[in-house]
């Protein structure tokens, strides 16, 4: 907990990961033991740059290394969302009211089999699937929807050359 940072406004710096395949579909991950789906994301630790946090979270949550992906781009500024009252928590005496995020667009360059949801001791996800680009806006929890919309709109031009045929894949277990 001591490695977490909360800014003067109560927001925790965080990175969000939009990982696409060669068909332009996005990796959509299922929270462990829940029916909630989201993009991988995680906090930026004290002294860490956003890109360092990106690669740490990518490894912890998906088992991927920097060699397994290509960075296509990042949002120009911080995107913020507030947590509902029931999720508010303290860190080092400060209340975390939400997250401020830098979103990274990545392309998977490794084989799909490189994705491992159990790469760390405490996995966050127990399933994943490839989805069409805008589907996450329909499925993400309400309080994150505005940030997802802003991130996907800003990152869309980076992925437009990769938009392939639309198809749905079945969810996969870790």
Secondary structure, 3 states (H helix, E strand, C coil): CCCECECCCCEEEEEEEEEECCCCCEEEEEECCCCCEECCEEECECCCCHHHHHHHHHHHHHCCCHHHEEEEEECCCCEEEECCHHHCEEECCEEECEEEEEEEEEEECCCHHHCCCCCCCCCCEEEEEEECCCCHHHHCCHHHHHHHHHHHHHHHHHHHHHCCCCCCCCCEEC
